Amino acid sequence: GASGGVALTERIKSTPDLAAIPVVMLSGEARLDTLVRSMEAGAADFIVKPFTREALLAKLGKYLPVAA
């Protein structure tokens, strides 16, 4: 569930070698408390299912380097 993703994000962000990695949460829950908990844990962004391929690529494109 969402709490597992929040806990994993907290672990990633508390590990120095991993902390710079942007975490984009993917959830079937559009609940505000889930979004808030995710962002407090250090998530860079959030996308709610169902989503289109275009929406996912646009969201990830903000965090991934563009290939030359």
mmCIF file as Biopython writes it, N, C-alpha, C and O atoms, coordinates in Angstrom:
data_model
#
loop_
_atom_site.group_PDB
_atom_site.id
_atom_site.type_symbol
_atom_site.label_atom_id
_atom_site.label_alt_id
_atom_site.label_comp_id
_atom_site.label_asym_id
_atom_site.label_entity_id
_atom_site.label_seq_id
_atom_site.pdbx_PDB_ins_code
_atom_site.Cartn_x
_atom_site.Cartn_y
_atom_site.Cartn_z
_atom_site.occupancy
_atom_site.B_iso_or_equiv
_atom_site.auth_seq_id
_atom_site.auth_asym_id
_atom_site.pdbx_PDB_model_num
ATOM 1   N N  . GLY A ? 1  ? 0.822  -1.203 0.000   1.0 0.0 1  A 1 
ATOM 2   C CA . GLY A ? 1  ? 0.000  0.000  0.000   1.0 0.0 1  A 1 
ATOM 3   C C  . GLY A ? 1  ? 0.854  1.250  0.000   1.0 0.0 1  A 1 
ATOM 4   O O  . GLY A ? 1  ? 2.075  1.191  -0.147  1.0 0.0 1  A 1 
ATOM 5   N N  . ALA A ? 2  ? 0.205  2.362  0.164   1.0 0.0 2  A 1 
ATOM 6   C CA . ALA A ? 2  ? 0.886  3.662  0.135   1.0 0.0 2  A 1 
ATOM 7   C C  . ALA A ? 2  ? 1.912  3.769  1.249   1.0 0.0 2  A 1 
ATOM 8   O O  . ALA A ? 2  ? 2.970  4.367  1.055   1.0 0.0 2  A 1 
ATOM 9   N N  . SER A ? 3  ? 1.617  3.197  2.420   1.0 0.0 3  A 1 
ATOM 10  C CA . SER A ? 3  ? 2.553  3.313  3.542   1.0 0.0 3  A 1 
ATOM 11  C C  . SER A ? 3  ? 3.873  2.624  3.229   1.0 0.0 3  A 1 
ATOM 12  O O  . SER A ? 3  ? 4.922  3.071  3.693   1.0 0.0 3  A 1 
ATOM 13  N N  . GLY A ? 4  ? 3.844  1.540  2.449   1.0 0.0 4  A 1 
ATOM 14  C CA . GLY A ? 4  ? 5.077  0.875  2.051   1.0 0.0 4  A 1 
ATOM 15  C C  . GLY A ? 4  ? 5.934  1.771  1.170   1.0 0.0 4  A 1 
ATOM 16  O O  . GLY A ? 4  ? 7.156  1.805  1.312   1.0 0.0 4  A 1 
ATOM 17  N N  . GLY A ? 5  ? 5.290  2.498  0.255   1.0 0.0 5  A 1 
ATOM 18  C CA . GLY A ? 5  ? 6.014  3.429  -0.609  1.0 0.0 5  A 1 
ATOM 19  C C  . GLY A ? 5  ? 6.593  4.586  0.172   1.0 0.0 5  A 1 
ATOM 20  O O  . GLY A ? 5  ? 7.703  5.042  -0.105  1.0 0.0 5  A 1 
ATOM 21  N N  . VAL A ? 6  ? 5.833  5.064  1.156   1.0 0.0 6  A 1 
ATOM 22  C CA . VAL A ? 6  ? 6.312  6.161  1.999   1.0 0.0 6  A 1 
ATOM 23  C C  . VAL A ? 6  ? 7.524  5.692  2.804   1.0 0.0 6  A 1 
ATOM 24  O O  . VAL A ? 6  ? 8.524  6.404  2.892   1.0 0.0 6  A 1 
ATOM 25  N N  . ALA A ? 7  ? 7.437  4.503  3.388   1.0 0.0 7  A 1 
ATOM 26  C CA . ALA A ? 7  ? 8.557  3.967  4.172   1.0 0.0 7  A 1 
ATOM 27  C C  . ALA A ? 7  ? 9.789  3.763  3.302   1.0 0.0 7  A 1 
ATOM 28  O O  . ALA A ? 7  ? 10.905 4.057  3.729   1.0 0.0 7  A 1 
ATOM 29  N N  . LEU A ? 8  ? 9.595  3.259  2.078   1.0 0.0 8  A 1 
ATOM 30  C CA . LEU A ? 8  ? 10.723 3.055  1.166   1.0 0.0 8  A 1 
ATOM 31  C C  . LEU A ? 8  ? 11.350 4.395  0.787   1.0 0.0 8  A 1 
ATOM 32  O O  . LEU A ? 8  ? 12.574 4.519  0.734   1.0 0.0 8  A 1 
ATOM 33  N N  . THR A ? 9  ? 10.517 5.388  0.527   1.0 0.0 9  A 1 
ATOM 34  C CA . THR A ? 9  ? 11.029 6.721  0.191   1.0 0.0 9  A 1 
ATOM 35  C C  . THR A ? 9  ? 11.843 7.290  1.345   1.0 0.0 9  A 1 
ATOM 36  O O  . THR A ? 9  ? 12.905 7.872  1.130   1.0 0.0 9  A 1 
ATOM 37  N N  . GLU A ? 10 ? 11.352 7.124  2.564   1.0 0.0 10 A 1 
ATOM 38  C CA . GLU A ? 10 ? 12.089 7.599  3.748   1.0 0.0 10 A 1 
ATOM 39  C C  . GLU A ? 10 ? 13.449 6.910  3.835   1.0 0.0 10 A 1 
ATOM 40  O O  . GLU A ? 10 ? 14.448 7.553  4.157   1.0 0.0 10 A 1 
ATOM 41  N N  . ARG A ? 11 ? 13.497 5.606  3.551   1.0 0.0 11 A 1 
ATOM 42  C CA . ARG A ? 11 ? 14.771 4.874  3.604   1.0 0.0 11 A 1 
ATOM 43  C C  . ARG A ? 11 ? 15.725 5.369  2.531   1.0 0.0 11 A 1 
ATOM 44  O O  . ARG A ? 11 ? 16.914 5.553  2.792   1.0 0.0 11 A 1 
ATOM 45  N N  . ILE A ? 12 ? 15.211 5.587  1.318   1.0 0.0 12 A 1 
ATOM 46  C CA . ILE A ? 12 ? 16.054 6.092  0.227   1.0 0.0 12 A 1 
ATOM 47  C C  . ILE A ? 12 ? 16.625 7.457  0.596   1.0 0.0 12 A 1 
ATOM 48  O O  . ILE A ? 12 ? 17.821 7.700  0.430   1.0 0.0 12 A 1 
ATOM 49  N N  . LYS A ? 13 ? 15.773 8.344  1.096   1.0 0.0 13 A 1 
ATOM 50  C CA . LYS A ? 13 ? 16.195 9.713  1.395   1.0 0.0 13 A 1 
ATOM 51  C C  . LYS A ? 13 ? 17.121 9.791  2.601   1.0 0.0 13 A 1 
ATOM 52  O O  . LYS A ? 13 ? 17.845 10.775 2.755   1.0 0.0 13 A 1 
ATOM 53  N N  . SER A ? 14 ? 17.113 8.772  3.461   1.0 0.0 14 A 1 
ATOM 54  C CA . SER A ? 14 ? 17.999 8.774  4.626   1.0 0.0 14 A 1 
ATOM 55  C C  . SER A ? 14 ? 19.320 8.056  4.347   1.0 0.0 14 A 1 
ATOM 56  O O  . SER A ? 14 ? 20.177 7.970  5.227   1.0 0.0 14 A 1 
ATOM 57  N N  . THR A ? 15 ? 19.488 7.542  3.125   1.0 0.0 15 A 1 
ATOM 58  C CA . THR A ? 15 ? 20.719 6.867  2.728   1.0 0.0 15 A 1 
ATOM 59  C C  . THR A ? 15 ? 21.532 7.824  1.866   1.0 0.0 15 A 1 
ATOM 60  O O  . THR A ? 15 ? 21.130 8.125  0.743   1.0 0.0 15 A 1 
ATOM 61  N N  . PRO A ? 16 ? 22.674 8.311  2.369   1.0 0.0 16 A 1 
ATOM 62  C CA . PRO A ? 16 ? 23.432 9.343  1.642   1.0 0.0 16 A 1 
ATOM 63  C C  . PRO A ? 16 ? 23.703 9.034  0.173   1.0 0.0 16 A 1 
ATOM 64  O O  . PRO A ? 16 ? 23.605 9.927  -0.669  1.0 0.0 16 A 1 
ATOM 65  N N  . ASP A ? 17 ? 24.042 7.791  -0.148  1.0 0.0 17 A 1 
ATOM 66  C CA . ASP A ? 17 ? 24.356 7.448  -1.537  1.0 0.0 17 A 1 
ATOM 67  C C  . ASP A ? 17 ? 23.131 7.480  -2.451  1.0 0.0 17 A 1 
ATOM 68  O O  . ASP A ? 17 ? 23.269 7.532  -3.673  1.0 0.0 17 A 1 
ATOM 69  N N  . LEU A ? 18 ? 21.939 7.449  -1.867  1.0 0.0 18 A 1 
ATOM 70  C CA . LEU A ? 18 ? 20.704 7.390  -2.654  1.0 0.0 18 A 1 
ATOM 71  C C  . LEU A ? 18 ? 19.866 8.655  -2.565  1.0 0.0 18 A 1 
ATOM 72  O O  . LEU A ? 18 ? 18.950 8.849  -3.364  1.0 0.0 18 A 1 
ATOM 73  N N  . ALA A ? 19 ? 20.165 9.513  -1.608  1.0 0.0 19 A 1 
ATOM 74  C CA . ALA A ? 19 ? 19.287 10.638 -1.281  1.0 0.0 19 A 1 
ATOM 75  C C  . ALA A ? 19 ? 19.023 11.587 -2.440  1.0 0.0 19 A 1 
ATOM 76  O O  . ALA A ? 19 ? 17.978 12.238 -2.472  1.0 0.0 19 A 1 
ATOM 77  N N  . ALA A ? 20 ? 19.952 11.680 -3.398  1.0 0.0 20 A 1 
ATOM 78  C CA . ALA A ? 20 ? 19.780 12.602 -4.515  1.0 0.0 20 A 1 
ATOM 79  C C  . ALA A ? 20 ? 18.845 12.061 -5.599  1.0 0.0 20 A 1 
ATOM 80  O O  . ALA A ? 20 ? 18.461 12.794 -6.510  1.0 0.0 20 A 1 
ATOM 81  N N  . ILE A ? 21 ? 18.482 10.794 -5.502  1.0 0.0 21 A 1 
ATOM 82  C CA . ILE A ? 21 ? 17.605 10.187 -6.511  1.0 0.0 21 A 1 
ATOM 83  C C  . ILE A ? 21 ? 16.186 10.723 -6.331  1.0 0.0 21 A 1 
ATOM 84  O O  . ILE A ? 21 ? 15.626 10.618 -5.240  1.0 0.0 21 A 1 
ATOM 85  N N  . PRO A ? 22 ? 15.592 11.300 -7.392  1.0 0.0 22 A 1 
ATOM 86  C CA . PRO A ? 22 ? 14.216 11.771 -7.266  1.0 0.0 22 A 1 
ATOM 87  C C  . PRO A ? 22 ? 13.249 10.583 -7.231  1.0 0.0 22 A 1 
ATOM 88  O O  . PRO A ? 22 ? 13.359 9.661  -8.040  1.0 0.0 22 A 1 
ATOM 89  N N  . VAL A ? 23 ? 12.318 10.614 -6.304  1.0 0.0 23 A 1 
ATOM 90  C CA . VAL A ? 23 ? 11.325 9.553  -6.163  1.0 0.0 23 A 1 
ATOM 91  C C  . VAL A ? 23 ? 9.980  10.089 -6.640  1.0 0.0 23 A 1 
ATOM 92  O O  . VAL A ? 23 ? 9.482  11.088 -6.123  1.0 0.0 23 A 1 
ATOM 93  N N  . VAL A ? 24 ? 9.397  9.415  -7.632  1.0 0.0 24 A 1 
ATOM 94  C CA . VAL A ? 24 ? 8.061  9.765  -8.103  1.0 0.0 24 A 1 
ATOM 95  C C  . VAL A ? 24 ? 7.122  8.658  -7.623  1.0 0.0 24 A 1 
ATOM 96  O O  . VAL A ? 24 ? 7.248  7.505  -8.036  1.0 0.0 24 A 1 
ATOM 97  N N  . MET A ? 25 ? 6.195  9.013  -6.763  1.0 0.0 25 A 1 
ATOM 98  C CA . MET A ? 25 ? 5.252  8.047  -6.213  1.0 0.0 25 A 1 
ATOM 99  C C  . MET A ? 25 ? 4.174  7.730  -7.239  1.0 0.0 25 A 1 
ATOM 100 O O  . MET A ? 25 ? 3.708  8.617  -7.955  1.0 0.0 25 A 1 
ATOM 101 N N  . LEU A ? 26 ? 3.785  6.478  -7.305  1.0 0.0 26 A 1 
ATOM 102 C CA . LEU A ? 26 ? 2.716  6.024  -8.188  1.0 0.0 26 A 1 
ATOM 103 C C  . LEU A ? 26 ? 1.687  5.337  -7.308  1.0 0.0 26 A 1 
ATOM 104 O O  . LEU A ? 26 ? 2.006  4.372  -6.613  1.0 0.0 26 A 1 
ATOM 105 N N  . SER A ? 27 ? 0.448  5.829  -7.331  1.0 0.0 27 A 1 
ATOM 106 C CA . SER A ? 27 ? -0.546 5.292  -6.412  1.0 0.0 27 A 1 
ATOM 107 C C  . SER A ? 27 ? -1.923 5.233  -7.047  1.0 0.0 27 A 1 
ATOM 108 O O  . SER A ? 27 ? -2.241 6.009  -7.949  1.0 0.0 27 A 1 
ATOM 109 N N  . GLY A ? 28 ? -2.724 4.315  -6.571  1.0 0.0 28 A 1 
ATOM 110 C CA . GLY A ? 28 ? -4.123 4.243  -6.966  1.0 0.0 28 A 1 
ATOM 111 C C  . GLY A ? 28 ? -4.982 5.098  -6.060  1.0 0.0 28 A 1 
ATOM 112 O O  . GLY A ? 28 ? -6.187 5.228  -6.276  1.0 0.0 28 A 1 
ATOM 113 N N  . GLU A ? 29 ? -4.359 5.684  -5.039  1.0 0.0 29 A 1 
ATOM 114 C CA . GLU A ? 29 ? -5.088 6.511  -4.071  1.0 0.0 29 A 1 
ATOM 115 C C  . GLU A ? 29 ? -4.833 7.981  -4.353  1.0 0.0 29 A 1 
ATOM 116 O O  . GLU A ? 29 ? -3.686 8.427  -4.337  1.0 0.0 29 A 1 
ATOM 117 N N  . ALA A ? 30 ? -5.884 8.732  -4.610  1.0 0.0 30 A 1 
ATOM 118 C CA . ALA A ? 30 ? -5.738 10.166 -4.846  1.0 0.0 30 A 1 
ATOM 119 C C  . ALA A ? 30 ? -6.020 10.946 -3.561  1.0 0.0 30 A 1 
ATOM 120 O O  . ALA A ? 30 ? -6.346 12.132 -3.609  1.0 0.0 30 A 1 
ATOM 121 N N  . ARG A ? 31 ? -5.893 10.278 -2.414  1.0 0.0 31 A 1 
ATOM 122 C CA . ARG A ? 31 ? -6.219 10.920 -1.140  1.0 0.0 31 A 1 
ATOM 123 C C  . ARG A ? 31 ? -5.142 11.930 -0.752  1.0 0.0 31 A 1 
ATOM 124 O O  . ARG A ? 31 ? -3.948 11.690 -0.930  1.0 0.0 31 A 1 
ATOM 125 N N  . LEU A ? 32 ? -5.584 13.043 -0.229  1.0 0.0 32 A 1 
ATOM 126 C CA . LEU A ? 32 ? -4.673 14.119 0.145   1.0 0.0 32 A 1 
ATOM 127 C C  . LEU A ? 32 ? -3.661 13.664 1.192   1.0 0.0 32 A 1 
ATOM 128 O O  . LEU A ? 32 ? -2.488 14.028 1.108   1.0 0.0 32 A 1 
ATOM 129 N N  . ASP A ? 33 ? -4.089 12.879 2.174   1.0 0.0 33 A 1 
ATOM 130 C CA . ASP A ? 33 ? -3.141 12.454 3.218   1.0 0.0 33 A 1 
ATOM 131 C C  . ASP A ? 33 ? -2.038 11.575 2.644   1.0 0.0 33 A 1 
ATOM 132 O O  . ASP A ? 33 ? -0.904 11.619 3.121   1.0 0.0 33 A 1 
ATOM 133 N N  . THR A ? 34 ? -2.356 10.773 1.622   1.0 0.0 34 A 1 
ATOM 134 C CA . THR A ? 34 ? -1.334 9.944  0.973   1.0 0.0 34 A 1 
ATOM 135 C C  . THR A ? 34 ? -0.332 10.830 0.253   1.0 0.0 34 A 1 
ATOM 136 O O  . THR A ? 34 ? 0.876  10.606 0.332   1.0 0.0 34 A 1 
ATOM 137 N N  . LEU A ? 35 ? -0.836 11.835 -0.449  1.0 0.0 35 A 1 
ATOM 138 C CA . LEU A ? 35 ? 0.036  12.779 -1.156  1.0 0.0 35 A 1 
ATOM 139 C C  . LEU A ? 35 ? 0.927  13.529 -0.166  1.0 0.0 35 A 1 
ATOM 140 O O  . LEU A ? 35 ? 2.131  13.653 -0.386  1.0 0.0 35 A 1 
ATOM 141 N N  . VAL A ? 36 ? 0.350  14.020 0.903   1.0 0.0 36 A 1 
ATOM 142 C CA . VAL A ? 36 ? 1.110  14.782 1.906   1.0 0.0 36 A 1 
ATOM 143 C C  . VAL A ? 36 ? 2.180  13.905 2.543   1.0 0.0 36 A 1 
ATOM 144 O O  . VAL A ? 36 ? 3.322  14.341 2.691   1.0 0.0 36 A 1 
ATOM 145 N N  . ARG A ? 37 ? 1.833  12.674 2.923   1.0 0.0 37 A 1 
ATOM 146 C CA . ARG A ? 37 ? 2.806  11.770 3.548   1.0 0.0 37 A 1 
ATOM 147 C C  . ARG A ? 37 ? 3.956  11.461 2.583   1.0 0.0 37 A 1 
ATOM 148 O O  . ARG A ? 37 ? 5.114  11.376 2.991   1.0 0.0 37 A 1 
ATOM 149 N N  . SER A ? 38 ? 3.623  11.296 1.306   1.0 0.0 38 A 1 
ATOM 150 C CA . SER A ? 38 ? 4.647  11.013 0.298   1.0 0.0 38 A 1 
ATOM 151 C C  . SER A ? 38 ? 5.615  12.177 0.161   1.0 0.0 38 A 1 
ATOM 152 O O  . SER A ? 38 ? 6.829  11.975 0.115   1.0 0.0 38 A 1 
ATOM 153 N N  . MET A ? 39 ? 5.087  13.390 0.095   1.0 0.0 39 A 1 
ATOM 154 C CA . MET A ? 39 ? 5.934  14.564 -0.069  1.0 0.0 39 A 1 
ATOM 155 C C  . MET A ? 39 ? 6.771  14.809 1.198   1.0 0.0 39 A 1 
ATOM 156 O O  . MET A ? 39 ? 7.937  15.193 1.108   1.0 0.0 39 A 1 
ATOM 157 N N  . GLU A ? 40 ? 6.178  14.590 2.363   1.0 0.0 40 A 1 
ATOM 158 C CA . GLU A ? 40 ? 6.919  14.739 3.624   1.0 0.0 40 A 1 
ATOM 159 C C  . GLU A ? 40 ? 8.061  13.731 3.703   1.0 0.0 40 A 1 
ATOM 160 O O  . GLU A ? 40 ? 9.098  14.015 4.303   1.0 0.0 40 A 1 
ATOM 161 N N  . ALA A ? 41 ? 7.877  12.549 3.100   1.0 0.0 41 A 1 
ATOM 162 C CA . ALA A ? 41 ? 8.922  11.516 3.109   1.0 0.0 41 A 1 
ATOM 163 C C  . ALA A ? 41 ? 10.059 11.864 2.163   1.0 0.0 41 A 1 
ATOM 164 O O  . ALA A ? 41 ? 11.132 11.265 2.230   1.0 0.0 41 A 1 
ATOM 165 N N  . GLY A ? 42 ? 9.826  12.842 1.274   1.0 0.0 42 A 1 
ATOM 166 C CA . GLY A ? 42 ? 10.873 13.266 0.364   1.0 0.0 42 A 1 
ATOM 167 C C  . GLY A ? 42 ? 10.602 12.992 -1.100  1.0 0.0 42 A 1 
ATOM 168 O O  . GLY A ? 42 ? 11.483 13.192 -1.936  1.0 0.0 42 A 1 
ATOM 169 N N  . ALA A ? 43 ? 9.390  12.534 -1.432  1.0 0.0 43 A 1 
ATOM 170 C CA . ALA A ? 43 ? 9.066  12.280 -2.835  1.0 0.0 43 A 1 
ATOM 171 C C  . ALA A ? 43 ? 9.132  13.576 -3.628  1.0 0.0 43 A 1 
ATOM 172 O O  . ALA A ? 43 ? 8.746  14.639 -3.140  1.0 0.0 43 A 1 
ATOM 173 N N  . ALA A ? 44 ? 9.626  13.473 -4.857  1.0 0.0 44 A 1 
ATOM 174 C CA . ALA A ? 44 ? 9.739  14.646 -5.723  1.0 0.0 44 A 1 
ATOM 175 C C  . ALA A ? 44 ? 8.411  14.960 -6.397  1.0 0.0 44 A 1 
ATOM 176 O O  . ALA A ? 44 ? 8.115  16.115 -6.702  1.0 0.0 44 A 1 
ATOM 177 N N  . ASP A ? 45 ? 7.604  13.903 -6.628  1.0 0.0 45 A 1 
ATOM 178 C CA . ASP A ? 45 ? 6.359  14.104 -7.360  1.0 0.0 45 A 1 
ATOM 179 C C  . ASP A ? 45 ? 5.453  12.905 -7.120  1.0 0.0 45 A 1 
ATOM 180 O O  . ASP A ? 45 ? 5.814  11.954 -6.427  1.0 0.0 45 A 1 
ATOM 181 N N  . PHE A ? 46 ? 4.276  12.978 -7.710  1.0 0.0 46 A 1 
ATOM 182 C CA . PHE A ? 46 ? 3.225  12.004 -7.441  1.0 0.0 46 A 1 
ATOM 183 C C  . PHE A ? 46 ? 2.386  11.846 -8.693  1.0 0.0 46 A 1 
ATOM 184 O O  . PHE A ? 46 ? 2.034  12.843 -9.323  1.0 0.0 46 A 1 
ATOM 185 N N  . ILE A ? 47 ? 2.057  10.620 -9.072  1.0 0.0 47 A 1 
ATOM 186 C CA . ILE A ? 47 ? 1.133  10.374 -10.180 1.0 0.0 47 A 1 
ATOM 187 C C  . ILE A ? 47 ? 0.121  9.326  -9.728  1.0 0.0 47 A 1 
ATOM 188 O O  . ILE A ? 47 ? 0.470  8.336  -9.085  1.0 0.0 47 A 1 
ATOM 189 N N  . VAL A ? 48 ? -1.131 9.564  -10.078 1.0 0.0 48 A 1 
ATOM 190 C CA . VAL A ? 48 ? -2.226 8.703  -9.622  1.0 0.0 48 A 1 
ATOM 191 C C  . VAL A ? 48 ? -2.727 7.834  -10.770 1.0 0.0 48 A 1 
ATOM 192 O O  . VAL A ? 48 ? -2.912 8.310  -11.891 1.0 0.0 48 A 1 
ATOM 193 N N  . LYS A ? 49 ? -2.943 6.554  -10.476 1.0 0.0 49 A 1 
ATOM 194 C CA . LYS A ? 49 ? -3.520 5.629  -11.455 1.0 0.0 49 A 1 
ATOM 195 C C  . LYS A ? 49 ? -5.019 5.893  -11.558 1.0 0.0 49 A 1 
ATOM 196 O O  . LYS A ? 49 ? -5.624 6.255  -10.549 1.0 0.0 49 A 1 
ATOM 197 N N  . PRO A ? 50 ? -5.641 5.734  -12.698 1.0 0.0 50 A 1 
ATOM 198 C CA . PRO A ? 50 ? -5.020 5.423  -13.984 1.0 0.0 50 A 1 
ATOM 199 C C  . PRO A ? 50 ? -4.374 6.663  -14.578 1.0 0.0 50 A 1 
ATOM 200 O O  . PRO A ? 50 ? -4.789 7.788  -14.298 1.0 0.0 50 A 1 
ATOM 201 N N  . PHE A ? 51 ? -3.355 6.449  -15.399 1.0 0.0 51 A 1 
ATOM 202 C CA . PHE A ? 51 ? -2.660 7.563  -16.033 1.0 0.0 51 A 1 
ATOM 203 C C  . PHE A ? 51 ? -2.350 7.162  -17.465 1.0 0.0 51 A 1 
ATOM 204 O O  . PHE A ? 51 ? -2.316 5.977  -17.796 1.0 0.0 51 A 1 
ATOM 205 N N  . THR A ? 52 ? -2.123 8.159  -18.311 1.0 0.0 52 A 1 
ATOM 206 C CA . THR A ? 52 ? -1.767 7.873  -19.697 1.0 0.0 52 A 1 
ATOM 207 C C  . THR A ? 52 ? -0.251 7.761  -19.810 1.0 0.0 52 A 1 
ATOM 208 O O  . THR A ? 52 ? 0.487  8.240  -18.950 1.0 0.0 52 A 1 
ATOM 209 N N  . ARG A ? 53 ? 0.189  7.134  -20.867 1.0 0.0 53 A 1 
ATOM 210 C CA . ARG A ? 53 ? 1.624  7.024  -21.144 1.0 0.0 53 A 1 
ATOM 211 C C  . ARG A ? 53 ? 2.227  8.420  -21.244 1.0 0.0 53 A 1 
ATOM 212 O O  . ARG A ? 53 ? 3.323  8.671  -20.742 1.0 0.0 53 A 1 
ATOM 213 N N  . GLU A ? 54 ? 1.504  9.325  -21.897 1.0 0.0 54 A 1 
ATOM 214 C CA . GLU A ? 54 ? 1.996  10.688 -22.071 1.0 0.0 54 A 1 
ATOM 215 C C  . GLU A ? 54 ? 2.167  11.398 -20.733 1.0 0.0 54 A 1 
ATOM 216 O O  . GLU A ? 54 ? 3.156  12.098 -20.515 1.0 0.0 54 A 1 
ATOM 217 N N  . ALA A ? 55 ? 1.194  11.212 -19.833 1.0 0.0 55 A 1 
ATOM 218 C CA . ALA A ? 55 ? 1.271  11.852 -18.519 1.0 0.0 55 A 1 
ATOM 219 C C  . ALA A ? 55 ? 2.465  11.319 -17.726 1.0 0.0 55 A 1 
ATOM 220 O O  . ALA A ? 55 ? 3.164  12.085 -17.063 1.0 0.0 55 A 1 
ATOM 221 N N  . LEU A ? 56 ? 2.697  10.013 -17.796 1.0 0.0 56 A 1 
ATOM 222 C CA . LEU A ? 56 ? 3.826  9.415  -17.084 1.0 0.0 56 A 1 
ATOM 223 C C  . LEU A ? 56 ? 5.149  9.927  -17.656 1.0 0.0 56 A 1 
ATOM 224 O O  . LEU A ? 56 ? 6.049  10.297 -16.902 1.0 0.0 56 A 1 
ATOM 225 N N  . LEU A ? 57 ? 5.267  9.948  -18.983 1.0 0.0 57 A 1 
ATOM 226 C CA . LEU A ? 57 ? 6.508  10.421 -19.598 1.0 0.0 57 A 1 
ATOM 227 C C  . LEU A ? 57 ? 6.751  11.894 -19.291 1.0 0.0 57 A 1 
ATOM 228 O O  . LEU A ? 57 ? 7.892  12.299 -19.070 1.0 0.0 57 A 1 
ATOM 229 N N  . ALA A ? 58 ? 5.697  12.696 -19.275 1.0 0.0 58 A 1 
ATOM 230 C CA . ALA A ? 58 ? 5.849  14.116 -18.957 1.0 0.0 58 A 1 
ATOM 231 C C  . ALA A ? 58 ? 6.330  14.294 -17.522 1.0 0.0 58 A 1 
ATOM 232 O O  . ALA A ? 58 ? 7.200  15.121 -17.250 1.0 0.0 58 A 1 
ATOM 233 N N  . LYS A ? 59 ? 5.763  13.517 -16.610 1.0 0.0 59 A 1 
ATOM 234 C CA . LYS A ? 59 ? 6.146  13.608 -15.193 1.0 0.0 59 A 1 
ATOM 235 C C  . LYS A ? 59 ? 7.600  13.167 -15.022 1.0 0.0 59 A 1 
ATOM 236 O O  . LYS A ? 59 ? 8.381  13.866 -14.377 1.0 0.0 59 A 1 
ATOM 237 N N  . LEU A ? 60 ? 7.970  12.030 -15.584 1.0 0.0 60 A 1 
ATOM 238 C CA . LEU A ? 60 ? 9.328  11.522 -15.438 1.0 0.0 60 A 1 
ATOM 239 C C  . LEU A ? 60 ? 10.333 12.409 -16.175 1.0 0.0 60 A 1 
ATOM 240 O O  . LEU A ? 60 ? 11.482 12.531 -15.750 1.0 0.0 60 A 1 
ATOM 241 N N  . GLY A ? 61 ? 9.905  13.025 -17.271 1.0 0.0 61 A 1 
ATOM 242 C CA . GLY A ? 61 ? 10.787 13.895 -18.052 1.0 0.0 61 A 1 
ATOM 243 C C  . GLY A ? 61 ? 11.297 15.072 -17.267 1.0 0.0 61 A 1 
ATOM 244 O O  . GLY A ? 61 ? 12.332 15.643 -17.608 1.0 0.0 61 A 1 
ATOM 245 N N  . LYS A ? 62 ? 10.577 15.454 -16.203 1.0 0.0 62 A 1 
ATOM 246 C CA . LYS A ? 62 ? 11.033 16.561 -15.359 1.0 0.0 62 A 1 
ATOM 247 C C  . LYS A ? 62 ? 12.270 16.169 -14.552 1.0 0.0 62 A 1 
ATOM 248 O O  . LYS A ? 62 ? 13.019 17.039 -14.107 1.0 0.0 62 A 1 
ATOM 249 N N  . TYR A ? 63 ? 12.490 14.865 -14.360 1.0 0.0 63 A 1 
ATOM 250 C CA . TYR A ? 63 ? 13.548 14.393 -13.468 1.0 0.0 63 A 1 
ATOM 251 C C  . TYR A ? 63 ? 14.647 13.610 -14.157 1.0 0.0 63 A 1 
ATOM 252 O O  . TYR A ? 63 ? 15.723 13.424 -13.589 1.0 0.0 63 A 1 
ATOM 253 N N  . LEU A ? 64 ? 14.394 13.147 -15.381 1.0 0.0 64 A 1 
ATOM 254 C CA . LEU A ? 64 ? 15.380 12.351 -16.084 1.0 0.0 64 A 1 
ATOM 255 C C  . LEU A ? 64 ? 16.149 13.226 -17.076 1.0 0.0 64 A 1 
ATOM 256 O O  . LEU A ? 64 ? 15.562 14.095 -17.721 1.0 0.0 64 A 1 
ATOM 257 N N  . PRO A ? 65 ? 17.458 13.001 -17.200 1.0 0.0 65 A 1 
ATOM 258 C CA . PRO A ? 65 ? 18.218 13.783 -18.177 1.0 0.0 65 A 1 
ATOM 259 C C  . PRO A ? 65 ? 17.767 13.416 -19.597 1.0 0.0 65 A 1 
ATOM 260 O O  . PRO A ? 65 ? 17.414 12.270 -19.877 1.0 0.0 65 A 1 
ATOM 261 N N  . VAL A ? 66 ? 17.787 14.390 -20.455 1.0 0.0 66 A 1 
ATOM 262 C CA . VAL A ? 66 ? 17.395 14.172 -21.853 1.0 0.0 66 A 1 
ATOM 263 C C  . VAL A ? 66 ? 18.573 13.542 -22.587 1.0 0.0 66 A 1 
ATOM 264 O O  . VAL A ? 66 ? 19.703 14.026 -22.509 1.0 0.0 66 A 1 
ATOM 265 N N  . ALA A ? 67 ? 18.292 12.459 -23.298 1.0 0.0 67 A 1 
ATOM 266 C CA . ALA A ? 67 ? 19.353 11.792 -24.058 1.0 0.0 67 A 1 
ATOM 267 C C  . ALA A ? 67 ? 19.722 12.645 -25.260 1.0 0.0 67 A 1 
ATOM 268 O O  . ALA A ? 67 ? 18.851 13.195 -25.934 1.0 0.0 67 A 1 
ATOM 269 N N  . ALA A ? 68 ? 21.000 12.750 -25.519 1.0 0.0 68 A 1 
ATOM 270 C CA . ALA A ? 68 ? 21.471 13.574 -26.645 1.0 0.0 68 A 1 
ATOM 271 C C  . ALA A ? 68 ? 21.345 12.805 -27.949 1.0 0.0 68 A 1 
ATOM 272 O O  . ALA A ? 68 ? 21.690 13.327 -29.009 1.0 0.0 68 A 1 
#
